[in-house]
Amino acid sequence: MNHHRYFAGVDTRTVECVIVGTGGFGRSFLAQARHVKGLNCRVAVDRDAATAAAVLASVGVTDIAECHDRASACAAWDAGRPIAVADLAIVADLPIDVVLEATGNPEAGARHARLAIEAGKHVVMVTKETDSVVGPILARMAAERGVVVSPIDGDQPSLLIGLATWAQVIGLRIVAAGKSSEYDFVFNSATEEITSNGVTVDAPGFGDWLDAGDRPWPKVAAARARLVPLPQRAVPDLCEMVVVANALGMAPDRPDYHAPIARIAELADLMAPVADGGLLTGQGQLEVFNCLRLPGEASFAGGVFVTVVCEDDETWAMLRDKGHVVARNGKTAMIGLPRHLLGMEAATTVFEVALLGVSSGAEKPRPVMDLTAHADADLPAGSLLVAEGHHHTIQNVSGRMTPAHALSDDTPIPYYLLSGRRLKRGVKAGQMILCGDVDLDTGSELYRLRAAQDAITDWF
């Protein structure tokens, strides 16, 4: 595809943006936007105007106006000055085309998306935490107002949707679609240690399983998992896959994923049906893997992949000779996109929504799967469950990906509706946490949008 032709509108107009949330993703977008023809982002929103202004300044922006009301923001806009504010509502009525929501906060994301849609702006949802709970209703609300809500190129959901639909368009039969976890598992064979996300642990005996040899892949995956005393599943990974599921109608093979520790060259073998020696019990499954590599070897870089059926032996033998990853039995192959560049590549989605009026994800996402909460230990009544840190960890709670249901006392609670709430009744280890177990905040933006989503029965 010729991107210059696809986005020809950049030659005739400039797309105006506002970034909400100036952390890692937001800052990378601001930095790259300064180099993108036809794109302008001179409005930044964060918890306080000074923070937003400091990030704008860090990427080379000058003459920044810190505004605390609509009047001053309008005056700064008319004067052509960059603007930093603490609340999207202050700038929502400016002549902006696209709001990028990148706070990572599910409640804030819900509010900002609603404000933007009501103001007639397109919304690019970087905050997958919000998207995983209420993405379909936000897309429908936007469509009713003639605007678009989209996931973003630069993060795995949009990139995986793109890769999977590309594979389908060219006639490939998908066995699995997924992503690598955020941090590699780097094995030092000299010390038998594994390092991931800055943490190094002893893994004695792991070297015996570095190469699978002729051993069955399920046995290899189980041995590696047992020998590595590190977390092998993260809530954000499952959260991102919910967005994909709601766009493509796909589901995981198991609610907590297999999440094998695997080398890139092994994906075609592992992400295959059990009948063909792999881990999966079905076809078209969503999955995550932990990228295993040696020091100095190339990373999958948090990228995305599909495994596909090898329909023609001669073609795939030729492709194997050219370096493509084909299973040792020749039945499946892996096609990967080993990158996600965060805000650096977000411009393609911004241009899609603003110039073409289309989403980088599904045109009409629907509630297929939910990210729900599982008790890993006994949780007594009265426990306050708070998601903390980069991985949104709730102590003694993990995520599961389960079929979406309307909220009721007897249905599993969406993970991000649980955060910050107390249990009304105790939950035993090994049980799903139900909505009826939780003192829900029915006045929150996220809850109200989810209730509106649940009330819709004609999901296309």
Secondary structure as the mmCIF struct_conf table of DSSP 4:
data_model
#
loop_
_struct_conf.conf_type_id
_struct_conf.id
_struct_conf.beg_label_comp_id
_struct_conf.beg_label_asym_id
_struct_conf.beg_label_seq_id
_struct_conf.end_label_comp_id
_struct_conf.end_label_asym_id
_struct_conf.end_label_seq_id
HELX_RH_AL_P HELX_RH_AL_P1 HIS A 3 TYR A 6
TURN_TY1_P TURN_TY1_P1 PHE A 7 PHE A 7
HELX_RH_3T_P HELX_RH_3T_P1 ALA A 8 ASP A 11
TURN_TY1_P TURN_TY1_P2 THR A 12 THR A 12
STRN STRN1 VAL A 15 VAL A 20
BEND BEND1 GLY A 23 GLY A 23
HELX_RH_AL_P HELX_RH_AL_P2 GLY A 24 ALA A 33
TURN_TY1_P TURN_TY1_P3 ARG A 34 HIS A 35
TURN_TY1_P TURN_TY1_P4 LYS A 37 GLY A 38
STRN STRN2 LEU A 39 VAL A 45
BEND BEND2 ARG A 47 ASP A 48
HELX_RH_AL_P HELX_RH_AL_P3 ALA A 49 SER A 58
TURN_TY1_P TURN_TY1_P5 VAL A 59 GLY A 60
BEND BEND3 ASP A 63 ASP A 63
STRN STRN3 ALA A 65 GLU A 66
BEND BEND4 ASP A 69 ASP A 69
HELX_RH_AL_P HELX_RH_AL_P4 ARG A 70 ASP A 78
TURN_TY1_P TURN_TY1_P6 ALA A 79 GLY A 80
STRN STRN4 ILE A 83 VAL A 85
BEND BEND5 ALA A 86 ALA A 86
HELX_RH_AL_P HELX_RH_AL_P5 LEU A 88 VAL A 91
TURN_TY1_P TURN_TY1_P7 ALA A 92 ASP A 93
BEND BEND6 LEU A 94 PRO A 95
BEND BEND7 ASP A 97 ASP A 97
STRN STRN5 VAL A 98 GLU A 101
HELX_RH_AL_P HELX_RH_AL_P6 PRO A 106 GLU A 118
TURN_TY1_P TURN_TY1_P8 ALA A 119 GLY A 120
STRN STRN6 HIS A 122 MET A 125
HELX_RH_AL_P HELX_RH_AL_P7 LYS A 128 GLU A 144
TURN_TY1_P TURN_TY1_P9 ARG A 145 GLY A 146
STRN STRN7 VAL A 149 SER A 150
TURN_TY1_P TURN_TY1_P10 ASP A 153 GLY A 154
BEND BEND8 ASP A 155 ASP A 155
HELX_RH_AL_P HELX_RH_AL_P8 GLN A 156 VAL A 169
TURN_TY1_P TURN_TY1_P11 ILE A 170 GLY A 171
STRN STRN8 ILE A 174 SER A 180
BEND BEND9 GLU A 182 TYR A 183
STRN STRN9 PHE A 185 ASN A 188
TURN_TY1_P TURN_TY1_P12 SER A 189 GLU A 192
STRN STRN10 GLU A 193 SER A 196
TURN_TY1_P TURN_TY1_P13 ASN A 197 GLY A 198
STRN STRN11 VAL A 199 ASP A 202
TURN_TY1_P TURN_TY1_P14 PRO A 204 GLY A 205
HELX_RH_3T_P HELX_RH_3T_P2 PHE A 206 TRP A 209
BEND BEND10 LEU A 210 ASP A 211
TURN_TY1_P TURN_TY1_P15 GLY A 213 ASP A 214
BEND BEND11 ARG A 215 ARG A 215
HELX_RH_AL_P HELX_RH_AL_P9 TRP A 217 LEU A 227
BEND BEND12 LEU A 230 LEU A 230
HELX_RH_AL_P HELX_RH_AL_P10 VAL A 235 LEU A 248
STRN STRN12 ALA A 251 PRO A 252
BEND BEND13 ASP A 253 ARG A 254
TURN_TY1_P TURN_TY1_P16 PRO A 255 ASP A 256
STRN STRN13 ILE A 261 ALA A 262
HELX_RH_3T_P HELX_RH_3T_P3 ILE A 264 GLU A 266
HELX_RH_AL_P HELX_RH_AL_P11 LEU A 267 LEU A 270
BEND BEND14 MET A 271 ALA A 272
STRN STRN14 PRO A 273 PRO A 273
HELX_RH_3T_P HELX_RH_3T_P4 VAL A 274 ASP A 276
TURN_TY1_P TURN_TY1_P17 GLY A 277 GLY A 277
BEND BEND15 GLY A 278 LEU A 279
STRN STRN15 LEU A 280 LEU A 280
BEND BEND16 THR A 281 GLY A 284
STRN STRN16 GLN A 285 ARG A 293
TURN_TY1_P TURN_TY1_P18 PRO A 295 GLY A 296
BEND BEND17 GLU A 297 GLU A 297
HELX_LH_PP_P HELX_LH_PP_P1 ALA A 298 SER A 299
TURN_TY1_P TURN_TY1_P19 ALA A 301 GLY A 302
STRN STRN17 VAL A 304 VAL A 309
HELX_RH_AL_P HELX_RH_AL_P12 ASP A 313 ASP A 321
TURN_TY1_P TURN_TY1_P20 LYS A 322 GLY A 323
STRN STRN18 VAL A 325 VAL A 326
TURN_TY1_P TURN_TY1_P21 ARG A 328 ASN A 329
BEND BEND18 GLY A 330 LYS A 331
STRN STRN19 THR A 332 LEU A 337
HELX_RH_3T_P HELX_RH_3T_P5 LEU A 342 GLU A 345
TURN_TY1_P TURN_TY1_P22 ALA A 346 ALA A 346
HELX_RH_AL_P HELX_RH_AL_P13 ALA A 347 PHE A 351
HELX_RH_PI_P HELX_RH_PI_P1 GLU A 352 LEU A 356
BEND BEND19 SER A 360 GLY A 361
BEND BEND20 GLU A 363 LYS A 364
STRN STRN20 MET A 369 ALA A 375
BEND BEND21 ASP A 376 ALA A 377
STRN STRN21 LEU A 379 LEU A 379
TURN_TY1_P TURN_TY1_P23 ALA A 381 GLY A 382
STRN STRN22 LEU A 384 LEU A 385
STRN STRN23 GLU A 388 GLU A 388
TURN_TY1_P TURN_TY1_P24 GLY A 389 HIS A 392
STRN STRN24 THR A 393 ILE A 394
TURN_TY1_P TURN_TY1_P25 GLN A 395 ASN A 396
STRN STRN25 VAL A 397 PRO A 403
TURN_TY1_P TURN_TY1_P26 ASP A 409 ASP A 410
BEND BEND22 THR A 411 THR A 411
STRN STRN26 PRO A 412 PRO A 412
HELX_LH_PP_P HELX_LH_PP_P2 ILE A 413 ILE A 413
STRN STRN27 PRO A 414 PRO A 414
HELX_RH_AL_P HELX_RH_AL_P14 TYR A 415 LEU A 418
TURN_TY1_P TURN_TY1_P27 SER A 419 GLY A 420
STRN STRN28 ARG A 421 ARG A 422
STRN STRN29 LEU A 423 LEU A 423
BEND BEND23 LYS A 424 ARG A 425
STRN STRN30 VAL A 427 VAL A 427
TURN_TY1_P TURN_TY1_P28 ALA A 429 GLY A 430
BEND BEND24 GLN A 431 GLN A 431
STRN STRN31 MET A 432 MET A 432
HELX_LH_PP_P HELX_LH_PP_P3 ILE A 433 ILE A 433
STRN STRN32 LEU A 434 LEU A 434
HELX_RH_3T_P HELX_RH_3T_P6 CYS A 435 ASP A 437
STRN STRN33 VAL A 438 VAL A 438
TURN_TY1_P TURN_TY1_P29 THR A 442 GLY A 443
BEND BEND25 SER A 444 SER A 444
HELX_RH_AL_P HELX_RH_AL_P15 GLU A 445 ASP A 454
TURN_TY1_P TURN_TY1_P30 ALA A 455 ALA A 455
#
